[in-house]
Amino acid sequence: MNLLGAGMLMLLMMSGLRAQTRSPNVILILVDDQGWGTTSVQMEAALASSKSDYFHTPNLENLARGSMVFSNGYAAHPNCSPSRASVLTGKSPAQLNFTDIIDRDTGPLYEGNFLIPPQHVNELSSSDFTIAEWIKKFKPEYRAAHFGKWHLGNGGPAHHGFDGGDGPTTNAEGEHNPASNPKRIYSTTEKAINWMEQQVTADKPFYLQISHYAVHLSMEASPTAEATVEDWEKGERHDHAKFAAMSWDLDKAVGQLLDKIGDLGIEKDTYVIYTSDNGTYPTTNPANINGPLHGWKASLWEGGTRVPFMVKGPGIAAGRSDTQVVGYDLFPTICDWLGIQELPHGSEGGSLVSLLNGQSSPVVRPNDYLVFHFPHYQLQKGSHPASSIYWEGYKMIKFYETGELRLYDLTNDLGEERNISYIYPDVLRKMNGMMEEYLDKVHGKVPALNAQYMEDKDPGRQFKDRKLSIMQEPYFILK
């Protein structure tokens, strides 16, 4: 071999070595209010109703084919701000005391009701590390950006470790946009793509979060999308054309991003996570807008917290998993991908890497249960202060107005139609004890009795005598 040939061989070998050792990129696509069962991805293999009977999302279907799809994927909270804070910090909303959306702490949802909800934080704390800050602490070569909806206050992404972003945005930026850019779907995607190209050109590994304003109200869609859905046959569960068109626009933008990942030649080095901040809202058929699930956003029923959850990337075994995963599992998972062994104090998630690699290893968290905490009213959505806990296939919900506890076997009762608390009182008692112990440990705040309400609206009655009719079925109250 001549000298030129040897040199070329050496360059090729070095290029191959760099390709094998290149630091991975991570892209998180966080959608707003996209419920489980509201896309054309069938979230549970044996359940046809876990995909929409009207909405079409072909790019999500393509993503799902190469991903691990979690049928039991959960947002950490049924409302946006707490859920987003949890994803960024790896901690539950209860521990963060981020249990309602920012700037909602007065008015009719806090005054004049049977209970007085606790006050919650109104911004992402500067004392909690975000995933961007944590990555840079151990991997300073990384760059990070957050485009789209922030809704966490405190200066926006730039104040929390991100090099690029749109500032401290809220829901407002997603409303009243030009028809060509509904919900800022396309401009947000374009900014993310441009930033991604810059990092690839500079040979910088990156963490990129794209937090879409869609499919949150108000509904917006492009003329192209609206024309496209006109020919679709409406379903029995889903029939809202505007929502269908908005979902189509969002799906198209997701496809643009995925195509660009391929064009840039970084597909083999890039993890893509797709999920939602909570379930969706009722439209024309509120009984089951989230597929066969009961409830919707702002409730601790399954429709409020169970969401689409897919992960694709190098080494990930495409397929399905029924393991329960939650938004704050993403923080330790990303750290695991990047070789960061240490986690911030108080981290509550567990790495999904072994599971994603096709192993049957369980997700190891500090607790062997999951607690969801929403001690607030959202009366316009039928929500009252509550907490829930998942353990060993069971789900328990506590309603603070009455002290009522409900128990469900989700394996056999996905729609939460049969309260089995009176059949398994020992299980109920154990789960309630675990939940109370957890909330005490993380200093989770609970509502207080409104004595003035009792005096004005319910004189002579006792708190334990009040019954809140949520469903007409047996209930069990621990003494």
WOCOR-V474106 format. One record per pair of residues at least 6 apart in sequence whose C-alpha atoms are under 7 Angstrom apart, sorted by the first residue. I is the first residue (numbers start at 1). J is the second residue. If there is no record, write none. Layout:
i->{I/I}
j->{J/J}
This chain:
i->{23/24/24/24/24/25/25/25/25/25/25/26/26/26/26/26/26/27/27/27/27/27/27/28/28/28/28/28/28/29/29/29/29/29/29/30/30/30/30/30/30/30/31/31/31/31/31/31/31/32/32/32/32/32/32/32/33/33/33/33/33/33/33/34/34/34/34/34/35/35/35/35/35/35/36/36/36/36/36/36/36/37/37/37/37/37/37/37/38/38/38/38/38/39/39/39/39/39/40/40/40/40/40/40/41/41/41/42/42/42/43/43/43/44/44/49/49/50/50/51/52/52/53/53/53/54/54/54/54/54/55/56/57/57/59/59/59/59/60/64/65/66/66/67/67/67/67/67/68/68/68/68/68/68/68/68/68/69/69/69/69/69/69/70/70/70/70/70/70/71/71/72/72/72/72/72/73/73/73/73/73/73/73/74/74/74/74/74/74/75/75/75/75/75/75/75/75/75/76/76/76/76/76/76/76/76/77/77/77/77/78/78/78/78/78/78/78/78/79/79/79/79/79/80/80/80/81/81/81/81/81/82/82/82/82/82/83/84/85/86/86/86/86/87/87/87/87/88/88/89/89/89/89/89/90/90/90/90/90/90/91/91/91/91/91/92/92/93/94/94/94/95/95/95/97/97/97/98/98/99/99/99/100/102/102/102/103/105/109/109/110/110/112/113/114/114/114/114/115/115/115/115/115/116/116/116/116/117/117/117/117/117/118/118/118/123/123/123/124/124/124/130/131/132/132/132/133/133/136/138/141/142/142/142/143/143/143/143/143/144/144/144/144/144/144/145/145/145/145/145/145/145/146/146/146/146/146/146/146/147/147/147/147/147/147/147/148/148/148/148/148/148/149/149/149/149/149/149/150/150/150/150/151/151/151/153/155/156/156/157/157/157/158/158/158/171/174/174/174/175/175/177/177/179/179/179/180/181/181/182/182/182/183/183/183/185/185/185/186/189/189/192/193/199/214/215/215/219/219/219/220/221/221/221/221/225/225/225/226/229/229/229/237/237/237/238/238/240/261/268/268/269/270/270/271/271/271/272/272/272/273/273/273/274/274/274/275/275/275/275/276/276/278/278/278/278/279/279/279/279/279/279/279/279/280/280/280/281/281/282/282/288/290/290/292/293/293/293/293/294/294/294/294/294/295/295/295/295/296/296/297/297/298/298/298/298/299/300/315/316/316/317/317/317/328/329/329/329/329/332/332/332/333/333/333/335/336/336/348/348/349/350/350/350/351/352/354/355/369/369/369/370/370/371/371/371/371/372/372/372/373/373/373/374/374/374/375/375/375/375/375/376/376/377/377/377/378/385/385/386/386/386/386/387/387/387/388/388/388/388/389/389/389/389/390/393/393/393/394/394/394/394/395/395/395/395/396/396/396/396/397/397/397/398/398/398/399/402/402/402/402/403/404/404/404/405/405/405/406/406/406/406/407/407/407/407/408/408/408/408/410/419/421/421/421/422/422}
j->{205/205/269/270/338/205/206/207/269/270/271/206/207/208/270/271/272/207/208/209/271/272/273/208/209/210/272/273/274/209/210/211/273/274/275/210/211/212/274/275/276/277/211/212/213/214/275/276/277/212/213/214/215/216/276/277/215/216/276/277/278/279/280/215/276/278/279/280/278/279/280/290/307/308/50/279/290/291/306/307/308/43/49/50/51/52/290/291/51/52/55/290/291/51/52/55/56/57/51/52/55/56/57/61/51/60/61/48/50/51/50/51/71/50/71/291/292/291/292/291/238/291/235/237/238/233/234/235/238/239/244/248/248/251/251/252/254/255/251/310/318/312/318/310/311/312/318/319/310/311/312/317/318/319/320/321/356/309/310/311/319/320/321/309/310/320/321/322/323/321/322/306/322/323/324/325/306/307/308/309/324/325/326/305/306/307/325/326/327/83/276/277/278/305/306/307/326/327/83/86/92/305/326/327/328/372/83/278/305/372/278/279/297/298/299/300/304/305/100/101/278/297/298/101/277/278/100/101/102/151/152/93/98/99/100/101/277/277/124/92/93/327/328/327/328/330/331/130/131/128/129/130/131/331/328/329/331/347/348/349/328/346/347/348/349/328/348/99/373/442/444/442/443/444/120/121/444/120/121/120/373/374/120/122/123/152/122/119/377/378/116/117/453/453/401/449/450/453/401/447/448/449/450/447/448/449/450/375/376/446/447/448/445/446/447/152/153/154/152/153/154/160/331/144/161/162/160/161/142/340/204/204/205/206/163/204/205/206/207/162/163/164/206/207/208/162/163/164/165/207/208/209/157/162/164/165/208/209/210/165/166/188/192/209/210/211/166/188/210/211/212/213/169/170/171/211/212/213/156/168/169/170/168/169/170/168/168/167/168/165/167/168/164/165/167/213/183/184/213/183/218/183/184/221/222/223/222/187/222/220/221/222/213/214/220/212/250/253/253/253/257/210/257/205/250/246/247/242/243/246/246/242/245/246/249/245/248/249/245/241/244/245/285/288/289/285/289/284/267/313/314/314/313/314/312/313/314/311/312/313/310/311/312/309/310/311/307/308/309/310/307/308/297/304/305/307/290/296/297/303/304/305/306/307/290/296/297/296/297/289/296/294/296/303/415/302/303/414/415/301/302/303/415/416/301/302/303/304/303/304/303/304/304/378/381/383/383/388/357/356/357/356/357/358/349/349/350/351/352/349/350/351/351/352/353/341/351/353/365/366/365/363/364/365/363/363/361/361/389/390/391/389/390/388/389/390/435/387/388/389/386/387/388/385/386/387/385/386/387/446/447/384/385/383/384/385/384/399/400/397/398/399/400/397/398/399/395/396/397/398/395/396/397/435/396/409/410/411/407/408/409/410/407/408/409/410/405/406/407/408/405/406/407/404/405/406/405/464/466/467/468/477/475/476/477/475/476/477/419/421/475/476/419/420/421/428/416/418/419/420/416/474/428/475/476/475/476}
